[in-house]
Amino acid sequence: MGATRDRDVGSSRNLDLSFDAPIGPETVVARNEEPVLVEVDRTVVMMSVDQGMYFGLEGAGPRIWALLEHPRTVRQLCDALIGEFEVDAEACRLETCNFLEELKRAQLIRVL
């Protein structure tokens, strides 16, 4: 489960460093409509015209993106992922929350 882009996801450059509550099991998230995307060999490649950046989703990332077509809680995402991937509930929750935090920092999803 990962997102890659043309610069380091953890970089503090151009990030809003104001306090945001961390994403947790009951957080409702939805994808932003702006990125243009294409699927290439089980990888989703997205281009954010607003940011002038591209992003790649691999592993469970494309499935999470597909599930976010409609707003969902992290718990709902994990319930779906546990049924499709070999992962325990706690690991799924931690990895999914971390992944969603990356997407939020990249302004690819929004918290509702």
DSSP file (Angstrom, degrees, kcal/mol; ACC not computed):
  #  RESIDUE AA STRUCTURE BP1 BP2  ACC     N-H-->O    O-->H-N    N-H-->O    O-->H-N    TCO  KAPPA ALPHA  PHI   PSI    X-CA   Y-CA   Z-CA
    1    1 A M              0   0    0      0, 0.0     2,-0.3     0, 0.0    58,-0.2   0.000 360.0 360.0 360.0 112.0    0.0    0.0    0.0
    2    2 A G  E     -A   58   0A   0     56,-1.4    56,-1.9     2,-0.0     2,-0.4  -0.998 360.0-146.6-161.1 156.2    1.8    3.1   -1.1
    3    3 A A  E     -A   57   0A   0     -2,-0.3     2,-0.4    54,-0.2    54,-0.2  -0.988  19.8-174.4-122.1 133.0    1.7    6.4   -2.8
    4    4 A T  E     +A   56   0A   0     52,-2.7    52,-3.3    -2,-0.4     2,-0.3  -0.923   6.2 171.8-122.4 153.4    4.7    7.7   -4.7
    5    5 A R  E     -A   55   0A   0     -2,-0.4    50,-0.2    50,-0.3     4,-0.1  -0.910  51.0 -85.6-150.2 177.9    5.0   11.1   -6.3
    6    6 A D  S    S+     0   0    0     48,-1.1     2,-0.3    -2,-0.3    49,-0.1   0.485 111.8  32.2 -76.0   0.7    7.7   13.1   -8.0
    7    7 A R  S    S-     0   0    0      4,-0.0    -2,-0.2     0, 0.0     4,-0.0  -0.964 108.1 -67.0-145.7 165.7    9.0   14.4   -4.6
    8    8 A D    >   -     0   0    0     -2,-0.3     3,-1.3     1,-0.2    -2,-0.1  -0.247  34.1-146.8 -58.9 126.8    9.2   13.0   -1.1
    9    9 A V  T 3  S+     0   0    0      1,-0.3    -1,-0.2    -6,-0.2    -5,-0.0   0.831  99.0  53.7 -62.1 -32.8    5.7   12.5    0.5
   10   10 A G  T 3  S+     0   0    0      2,-0.0    -1,-0.3    95,-0.0    -2,-0.1   0.449  80.1 123.0 -84.0   0.3    7.2   13.4    3.9
   11   11 A S    <   -     0   0    0     -3,-1.3    -4,-0.0     1,-0.1     0, 0.0  -0.352  55.8-149.3 -63.9 138.8    8.6   16.7    2.8
   12   12 A S    >   +     0   0    0      2,-0.1     3,-1.5    -2,-0.0     2,-0.2   0.506  60.8 119.0 -86.3  -3.5    7.4   19.7    4.8
   13   13 A R  T 3  S-     0   0    0      1,-0.3     3,-0.1     3,-0.0    -2,-0.1  -0.446  87.5  -1.8 -65.4 129.4    7.8   21.9    1.7
   14   14 A N  T 3  S+     0   0    0      1,-0.2     2,-0.3    -2,-0.2    -1,-0.3   0.706 100.5 135.1  64.0  23.9    4.5   23.5    0.7
   15   15 A L    <   -     0   0    0     -3,-1.5     2,-0.8     2,-0.0    -1,-0.2  -0.796  61.9-121.5-102.7 146.6    2.5   21.7    3.4
   16   16 A D        -     0   0    0     -2,-0.3    -3,-0.0    89,-0.2     0, 0.0  -0.778  27.1-171.4 -80.9 111.4   -0.1   23.2    5.7
   17   17 A L        +     0   0    0     -2,-0.8    -1,-0.1    -5,-0.1     3,-0.1   0.245  40.3 124.5 -93.7  13.1    1.4   22.5    9.1
   18   18 A S  S    S-     0   0    0      1,-0.1     2,-0.2     0, 0.0    -2,-0.0  -0.339  75.7 -82.8 -68.3 157.4   -1.7   23.7   11.0
   19   19 A F        +     0   0    0     -2,-0.0     2,-0.4     1,-0.0    -1,-0.1  -0.411  51.2 174.9 -68.2 130.7   -3.1   21.1   13.5
   20   20 A D        -     0   0    0     -2,-0.2     3,-0.1    -3,-0.1    -1,-0.0  -0.991  37.6-108.0-129.4 140.8   -5.5   18.5   12.0
   21   21 A A        -     0   0    0     -2,-0.4     3,-0.1     1,-0.1     2,-0.0  -0.440  45.3-105.5 -63.8 140.0   -6.9   15.6   14.0
   22   22 A P        -     0   0    0      0, 0.0     2,-0.3     0, 0.0    -1,-0.1  -0.319  37.0 -99.4 -66.5 152.0   -5.3   12.4   12.9
   23   23 A I        +     0   0    0     74,-0.2    78,-0.1    -3,-0.1    77,-0.0  -0.569  53.6 170.4 -72.1 130.5   -7.3   10.0   10.7
   24   24 A G    >   -     0   0    0     -2,-0.3     3,-1.7    -3,-0.1    50,-0.5  -0.703  49.4 -75.1-133.1-176.0   -8.8    7.2   12.8
   25   25 A P  T 3  S+     0   0    0      0, 0.0    50,-2.5     0, 0.0    51,-0.3   0.785 128.2  42.7 -56.3 -32.6  -11.3    4.4   12.5
   26   26 A E  T 3  S+     0   0    0     48,-0.2     2,-0.2    47,-0.2    -3,-0.0   0.422  85.2 118.6 -97.1   2.0  -14.4    6.6   12.5
   27   27 A T    <   -     0   0    0     -3,-1.7    47,-1.4     1,-0.1     2,-0.5  -0.491  58.4-141.2 -68.2 132.3  -13.0    9.3   10.2
   28   28 A V  E     -D   73   0B   0     45,-0.2    84,-2.7    -2,-0.2     2,-0.3  -0.856  25.8-179.9 -97.1 127.5  -15.0    9.7    7.0
   29   29 A V  E     -DE  72 111B   0     43,-3.0    43,-2.2    -2,-0.5     2,-0.3  -0.910  11.6-178.0-127.3 154.0  -12.9   10.3    4.0
   30   30 A A  E     - E   0 110B   0     80,-2.1    80,-3.0    -2,-0.3     2,-0.2  -0.983  31.1-106.7-145.5 152.0  -13.6   10.8    0.3
   31   31 A R  E     - E   0 109B   0     37,-1.4    78,-0.3    -2,-0.3     2,-0.2  -0.511  32.4-115.6 -79.9 150.0  -11.3   11.3   -2.7
   32   32 A N        -     0   0    0     76,-3.0    -1,-0.1    -2,-0.2    76,-0.0  -0.550  17.0-137.5 -77.0 150.4  -11.0   14.7   -4.4
   33   33 A E  S    S+     0   0    0     -2,-0.2    -1,-0.1     1,-0.2    75,-0.1   0.626  83.2  84.8 -84.8 -13.8  -12.3   14.8   -7.9
   34   34 A E        +     0   0    0      2,-0.1    15,-0.3    14,-0.0    -1,-0.2   0.853  62.1  92.5 -65.6 -41.7   -9.4   16.8   -9.3
   35   35 A P        -     0   0    0      0, 0.0     2,-0.4     0, 0.0    13,-0.2  -0.282  66.1-141.9 -64.9 137.1   -6.7   14.2  -10.1
   36   36 A V  E     -B   47   0A   0     11,-2.6    11,-3.0     2,-0.0     2,-0.3  -0.809  31.3-170.0 -88.2 133.0   -6.7   12.8  -13.6
   37   37 A L  E     -B   46   0A   0     -2,-0.4     2,-0.3     9,-0.2     9,-0.2  -0.920  23.4-177.9-135.3 158.1   -5.9    9.1  -13.5
   38   38 A V  E     -B   45   0A   0      7,-2.3     7,-3.1    -2,-0.3     2,-0.5  -0.987  26.6-125.3-145.3 147.0   -5.0    6.1  -15.5
   39   39 A E  E     +B   44   0A   0     -2,-0.3     2,-0.4     5,-0.2     5,-0.2  -0.839  27.6 178.2 -97.0 130.2   -4.3    2.5  -14.6
   40   40 A V  E >   -B   43   0A   0      3,-3.4     3,-1.2    -2,-0.5    -2,-0.0  -0.953  68.2 -29.1-134.2 112.4   -1.0    1.0  -15.8
   41   41 A D  T 3  S-     0   0    0     -2,-0.4     3,-0.1     1,-0.3    -1,-0.1   0.912 125.1 -45.0  47.7  57.3   -0.1   -2.6  -14.9
   42   42 A R  T 3  S+     0   0    0      1,-0.2     2,-0.4    16,-0.1    -1,-0.3   0.652 120.3 109.5  62.3  18.6   -2.1   -2.7  -11.6
   43   43 A T  E <   -B   40   0A   0     -3,-1.2    -3,-3.4    15,-0.1     2,-0.6  -0.979  63.1-141.3-120.1 136.7   -0.7    0.7  -10.6
   44   44 A V  E     -BC  39  57A   0     13,-2.1    13,-3.0    -2,-0.4     2,-0.5  -0.876  16.4-165.3 -96.8 124.1   -2.9    3.9  -10.6
   45   45 A V  E     -BC  38  56A   0     -7,-3.1    -7,-2.3    -2,-0.6     2,-0.4  -0.946   9.0-173.1-111.3 125.8   -1.0    6.9  -11.8
   46   46 A M  E     -BC  37  55A   0      9,-3.2     9,-2.8    -2,-0.5     2,-0.5  -0.903  14.0-154.6-121.2 147.2   -2.7   10.3  -11.1
   47   47 A M  E     -BC  36  54A   0    -11,-3.0   -11,-2.6    -2,-0.4     2,-0.8  -0.985   5.5-155.0-120.7 124.9   -1.8   13.8  -12.2
   48   48 A S  E  >> - C   0  53A   0      5,-3.3     4,-1.9    -2,-0.5     5,-1.5  -0.874   7.0-172.5 -97.7 107.7   -2.8   16.8  -10.1
   49   49 A V  T  45S+     0   0    0     -2,-0.8    -1,-0.2   -15,-0.3     5,-0.0   0.904  85.4  55.4 -65.4 -41.4   -3.1   19.7  -12.5
   50   50 A D  T  45S+     0   0    0      1,-0.2    -1,-0.2    -3,-0.1    -2,-0.0   0.885 119.3  31.8 -58.6 -40.4   -3.6   22.1   -9.6
   51   51 A Q  T  45S-     0   0    0      2,-0.2    -1,-0.2    55,-0.1    -2,-0.2   0.622 100.4-130.9 -94.0 -14.8   -0.4   20.9   -7.9
   52   52 A G  T  <5 +     0   0    0     -4,-1.9     2,-0.3     1,-0.3    -3,-0.2   0.864  68.6 116.5  66.3  35.6    1.6   20.1  -11.1
   53   53 A M  E   < - C   0  48A   0     -5,-1.5    -5,-3.3   -48,-0.0     2,-0.3  -0.913  55.8-140.2-133.8 157.8    2.5   16.7   -9.6
   54   54 A Y  E     - C   0  47A   0     -2,-0.3   -48,-1.1    -7,-0.2     2,-0.3  -0.879  14.9-164.3-117.3 156.6    2.0   13.1  -10.4
   55   55 A F  E     -AC   5  46A   0     -9,-2.8    -9,-3.2    -2,-0.3     2,-0.4  -0.975   6.3-152.4-137.5 146.6    1.3   10.3   -7.9
   56   56 A G  E     -AC   4  45A   0    -52,-3.3   -52,-2.7    -2,-0.3     2,-0.5  -0.987   5.0-159.8-123.6 133.5    1.4    6.5   -8.2
   57   57 A L  E     +AC   3  44A   0    -13,-3.0   -13,-2.1    -2,-0.4     2,-0.2  -0.950  19.1 170.0-113.1 128.8   -0.6    4.1   -6.1
   58   58 A E  E >   +A    2   0A   0    -56,-1.9     3,-2.4    -2,-0.5   -56,-1.4  -0.745  46.2  12.6-127.9 175.4    0.5    0.5   -5.7
   59   59 A G  T 3  S-     0   0    0      1,-0.3     4,-0.4    -2,-0.2    -2,-0.1  -0.374 135.5 -11.2  61.9-126.4   -0.4   -2.6   -3.7
   60   60 A A  T 3> S+     0   0    0      1,-0.2     4,-2.5    -2,-0.1    -1,-0.3   0.561 117.7  92.8 -80.4  -9.2   -3.7   -2.0   -1.9
   61   61 A G  H <> S+     0   0    0     -3,-2.4     4,-2.5     1,-0.2    -1,-0.2   0.898  82.8  49.1 -54.0 -48.4   -3.6    1.7   -2.8
   62   62 A P  H  > S+     0   0    0      0, 0.0     4,-2.3     0, 0.0    -1,-0.2   0.878 111.6  50.5 -61.3 -35.4   -5.6    1.3   -6.1
   63   63 A R  H  > S+     0   0    0     -4,-0.4     4,-2.5    -3,-0.2    -2,-0.2   0.917 110.1  49.1 -68.2 -41.5   -8.2   -0.7   -4.2
   64   64 A I  H  X S+     0   0    0     -4,-2.5     4,-1.6     2,-0.2    -1,-0.2   0.926 110.6  51.6 -61.2 -43.6   -8.5    1.9   -1.5
   65   65 A W  H  < S+     0   0    0     -4,-2.5     3,-0.3    -5,-0.2    -2,-0.2   0.921 110.2  48.8 -59.0 -44.7   -8.8    4.6   -4.2
   66   66 A A  H >< S+     0   0    0     -4,-2.3     3,-1.5     1,-0.2    -1,-0.2   0.909 109.4  52.1 -62.1 -42.4  -11.6    2.7   -5.8
   67   67 A L  H >< S+     0   0    0     -4,-2.5     3,-1.0     1,-0.3    -1,-0.2   0.787 100.3  64.6 -64.1 -26.9  -13.4    2.2   -2.5
   68   68 A L  T 3<  +     0   0    0     -4,-1.6   -37,-1.4    -3,-0.3    -1,-0.3   0.290  66.4 102.4 -83.2  12.3  -13.2    6.0   -2.0
   69   69 A E  T <  S+     0   0    0     -3,-1.5    -1,-0.2   -39,-0.1    -2,-0.1   0.857  94.2  31.9 -58.5 -32.1  -15.5    6.6   -4.9
   70   70 A H  S <  S-     0   0    0     -3,-1.0   -41,-0.1    -4,-0.2    -1,-0.1  -0.955 110.4 -90.4-121.1 144.4  -18.1    7.2   -2.2
   71   71 A P        +     0   0    0      0, 0.0     2,-0.3     0, 0.0   -41,-0.2  -0.237  55.1 170.4 -54.7 138.8  -17.3    8.6    1.2
   72   72 A R  E     -D   29   0B   0    -43,-2.2   -43,-3.0    -4,-0.1     2,-0.2  -0.975  33.9-111.9-146.1 156.3  -16.4    5.9    3.8
   73   73 A T  E  >  -D   28   0B   0     -2,-0.3     4,-2.2   -45,-0.3   -45,-0.2  -0.515  34.3-113.8 -80.8 161.0  -15.1    5.6    7.3
   74   74 A V  H  > S+     0   0    0    -47,-1.4     4,-2.8   -50,-0.5     5,-0.2   0.887 119.6  57.5 -60.3 -38.5  -11.7    4.0    7.8
   75   75 A R  H  > S+     0   0    0    -50,-2.5     4,-2.5     1,-0.2    -1,-0.2   0.917 106.3  48.1 -59.1 -43.8  -13.4    1.1    9.6
   76   76 A Q  H  > S+     0   0    0    -51,-0.3     4,-1.9     2,-0.2    -1,-0.2   0.900 111.5  50.5 -64.4 -40.4  -15.5    0.5    6.4
   77   77 A L  H  X S+     0   0    0     -4,-2.2     4,-2.6     1,-0.2    -2,-0.2   0.945 112.0  47.0 -60.2 -47.8  -12.4    0.6    4.3
   78   78 A C  H  X S+     0   0    0     -4,-2.8     4,-2.9     1,-0.2     5,-0.2   0.879 107.2  56.3 -65.1 -38.5  -10.6   -1.9    6.5
   79   79 A D  H  X S+     0   0    0     -4,-2.5     4,-1.1    -5,-0.2    -1,-0.2   0.921 112.1  43.6 -58.2 -43.1  -13.6   -4.2    6.6
   80   80 A A  H  X S+     0   0    0     -4,-1.9     4,-0.7     2,-0.2    -2,-0.2   0.919 115.0  48.7 -67.3 -43.8  -13.5   -4.4    2.8
   81   81 A L  H >X S+     0   0    0     -4,-2.6     4,-2.9     1,-0.2     3,-0.9   0.883 106.1  55.8 -66.4 -39.4   -9.7   -4.7    2.7
   82   82 A I  H 3< S+     0   0    0     -4,-2.9     5,-0.3     1,-0.3    -1,-0.2   0.849 107.0  51.9 -62.4 -33.4   -9.6   -7.5    5.3
   83   83 A G  H 3< S+     0   0    0     -4,-1.1    -1,-0.3    -5,-0.2    -2,-0.2   0.691 119.7  34.4 -73.7 -18.3  -12.0   -9.5    3.1
   84   84 A E  H << S+     0   0    0     -3,-0.9     2,-0.3    -4,-0.7    -2,-0.2   0.685 117.6  44.4-109.9 -24.2   -9.8   -9.1    0.1
   85   85 A F  S  < S-     0   0    0     -4,-2.9     2,-1.4    -5,-0.1    -1,-0.1  -0.858  83.8-109.1-123.3 155.6   -6.2   -9.1    1.4
   86   86 A E  S    S+     0   0    0     -2,-0.3     2,-0.3    -3,-0.1    -4,-0.1  -0.693  72.1 121.4 -84.4  91.9   -4.4  -11.3    3.9
   87   87 A V        -     0   0    0     -2,-1.4     2,-0.1    -5,-0.3    -2,-0.1  -0.990  59.7-118.8-152.4 143.2   -4.0   -8.7    6.7
   88   88 A D     >  -     0   0    0     -2,-0.3     4,-2.6     1,-0.1     5,-0.2  -0.476  34.1-108.2 -83.5 161.8   -5.0   -8.6   10.3
   89   89 A A  H  > S+     0   0    0      1,-0.2     4,-2.5     2,-0.2     5,-0.2   0.877 114.9  47.1 -58.5 -45.1   -7.4   -5.9   11.5
   90   90 A E  H  > S+     0   0    0      2,-0.2     4,-2.5     1,-0.2    -1,-0.2   0.924 113.7  46.9 -67.5 -43.9   -4.8   -3.9   13.5
   91   91 A A  H  > S+     0   0    0      1,-0.2     4,-2.7     2,-0.2     5,-0.3   0.905 112.8  51.1 -63.1 -40.6   -2.2   -3.9   10.8
   92   92 A C  H  X S+     0   0    0     -4,-2.6     4,-2.8     2,-0.2     5,-0.3   0.931 110.4  48.8 -61.8 -45.8   -4.8   -2.9    8.2
   93   93 A R  H  X S+     0   0    0     -4,-2.5     4,-2.5    -5,-0.2     5,-0.2   0.936 114.6  44.5 -60.6 -47.7   -6.0    0.0   10.4
   94   94 A L  H  X S+     0   0    0     -4,-2.5     4,-2.3     2,-0.2    -2,-0.2   0.941 117.4  43.5 -63.9 -48.0   -2.5    1.3   11.0
   95   95 A E  H  X S+     0   0    0     -4,-2.7     4,-2.5    -5,-0.2    -1,-0.2   0.892 115.1  49.3 -67.2 -38.8   -1.4    1.0    7.4
   96   96 A T  H  X S+     0   0    0     -4,-2.8     4,-2.8    -5,-0.3     5,-0.2   0.923 111.4  48.9 -66.8 -43.5   -4.7    2.4    6.0
   97   97 A C  H  X S+     0   0    0     -4,-2.5     4,-2.2    -5,-0.3    -2,-0.2   0.925 113.2  47.7 -61.1 -44.2   -4.6    5.4    8.4
   98   98 A N  H  X S+     0   0    0     -4,-2.3     4,-1.8    -5,-0.2    -2,-0.2   0.919 113.0  48.4 -62.6 -43.6   -0.9    6.1    7.4
   99   99 A F  H  X S+     0   0    0     -4,-2.5     4,-2.2     1,-0.2    -2,-0.2   0.917 111.3  49.5 -62.5 -44.3   -1.7    5.8    3.7
  100  100 A L  H  X S+     0   0    0     -4,-2.8     4,-2.6     1,-0.2    -1,-0.2   0.852 106.7  56.1 -65.4 -34.3   -4.8    8.1    4.0
  101  101 A E  H  X S+     0   0    0     -4,-2.2     4,-2.6     2,-0.2    -1,-0.2   0.908 107.5  49.7 -62.0 -40.7   -2.6   10.7    5.9
  102  102 A E  H  X S+     0   0    0     -4,-1.8     4,-1.9     2,-0.2    -2,-0.2   0.932 111.8  47.6 -62.4 -45.1   -0.3   10.6    2.9
  103  103 A L  H  <>S+     0   0    0     -4,-2.2     5,-2.9     1,-0.2     6,-0.8   0.882 111.6  51.0 -63.9 -37.0   -3.2   11.1    0.5
  104  104 A K  H ><5S+     0   0    0     -4,-2.6     3,-1.7     3,-0.2    -2,-0.2   0.931 109.0  49.9 -65.8 -45.3   -4.5   13.9    2.7
  105  105 A R  H 3<5S+     0   0    0     -4,-2.6    -1,-0.2     1,-0.3    -2,-0.2   0.852 110.7  50.7 -60.6 -33.6   -1.2   15.7    2.8
  106  106 A A  T 3<5S-     0   0    0     -4,-1.9    -1,-0.3    -5,-0.2    -2,-0.2   0.421 114.4-122.0 -83.9   2.1   -1.0   15.4   -1.0
  107  107 A Q  T < 5S+     0   0    0     -3,-1.7    -3,-0.2    -5,-0.1    -2,-0.1   0.812  78.4 122.9  61.2  34.2   -4.6   16.9   -1.2
  108  108 A L  S   <S+     0   0    0     -5,-2.9   -76,-3.0    -6,-0.1     2,-0.3   0.635  73.4  30.4 -95.7 -18.7   -5.9   13.8   -3.0
  109  109 A I  E    S-E   31   0B   0     -6,-0.8     2,-0.4   -78,-0.3   -78,-0.2  -0.880  70.5-145.1-130.6 166.0   -8.6   13.1   -0.3
  110  110 A R  E     -E   30   0B   0    -80,-3.0   -80,-2.1    -2,-0.3     2,-0.5  -0.974  15.5-127.4-131.0 149.3  -10.6   15.2    2.0
  111  111 A V  E      E   29   0B   0     -2,-0.4   -82,-0.2   -82,-0.2   -84,-0.0  -0.828 360.0 360.0 -93.7 129.6  -11.9   14.5    5.5
  112  112 A L              0   0    0    -84,-2.7   -83,-0.1    -2,-0.5    -1,-0.1   0.415 360.0 360.0 -98.3 360.0  -15.6   15.0    5.9
